[in-house]
Amino acid sequence: DAKTTQPTSMDCAEGRAANLPCNHSTISGNEYVYWYRQIHSQGPQYIIHGLKNNETNEMASLIITEDRKSSTLILPHATLRDTAVYYCIVANAGGTSYGKLTFGQGTILTVHP
Amino acid sequence: DTGVSQNPRHKITKRGQNVTFRCDPISEHNRLYWYRQTLGQGPEFLTYFQNEAQLEKSRLLSDRFSAERPKGSFSTLEIQRTEQGDSAMYLCASGDGELFFGEGSRLTVL
């Protein structure tokens, strides 16, 4: 699986948008971009995933550049409960390797009042 | 459905003892995964099951580790002759699309 690069930490004010970048310059054509987050002392939680089109769900939006070498996760109105480690992962969406996710260090997002 | 359930949530044991963790996945999910997470690191893949078949094991899973999923329902992860380096959070996940993780079982080996 392709490797990802994320900033170690980011801060965001409550109510503002949080934009979390991720570089995945070696992503291959059949690999998706996944985002998970992990709130302290809990298991990781799926947020969103995409292949090449922008995606939006009730939690977040995912913007993938046209060359697919980077992406941005957007939390439109961050709350204190969004404070967590955010992991950007590239992986195949199907086949025998699905679910074998390679987590990096992630980005520690701290939302301030 | 209450999600992925793991037991026990915490286990403290002495070096050399055996421990077993249980995972009850979301009932309709065919795939079940085990991950390990040490302090300050992201989770690392250990193994996964498609129904009752164990299809892949990481090289992190030494011969002291064994996982089973009888009848394709719950799964157990056993660690024999525990070592201090086994201290970690053991996470179970299930899913046939995105993964749903349990709260984890934290192991401390003294």
Contacts between the chains, C-beta under 8 A, distances in Angstrom:
chain1	res1	chain2	res2	distance
A	34	B	98	7.6
A	36	B	99	7.8
A	41	B	103	7.9
A	42	B	103	6.0
A	42	B	104	7.9
A	43	B	4	7.5
A	43	B	91	5.4
A	43	B	93	7.4
A	43	B	101	3.2
A	43	B	102	5.3
A	43	B	103	5.4
A	43	B	104	5.4
A	44	B	43	6.5
A	44	B	91	7.4
A	44	B	93	7.8
A	44	B	99	7.6
A	44	B	101	4.9
A	45	B	101	7.1
A	46	B	98	3.9
A	46	B	99	6.2
A	46	B	100	7.1
A	49	B	98	6.8
A	85	B	42	7.8
A	87	B	42	6.0
A	96	B	55	6.3
A	96	B	56	7.2
A	97	B	56	8.0
A	98	B	31	7.6
A	99	B	31	5.7
A	99	B	33	5.2
A	99	B	48	5.8
A	99	B	93	7.2
A	99	B	95	6.5
A	99	B	99	5.8
A	100	B	33	7.6
A	100	B	45	5.0
A	100	B	48	6.6
A	100	B	56	6.7
A	101	B	43	7.6
A	101	B	45	6.6
A	101	B	99	7.1
A	102	B	45	7.2
A	103	B	42	3.0
A	103	B	43	4.9
A	103	B	44	7.2
A	104	B	42	5.7
A	105	B	41	7.2
A	105	B	42	6.1
A	106	B	42	5.8
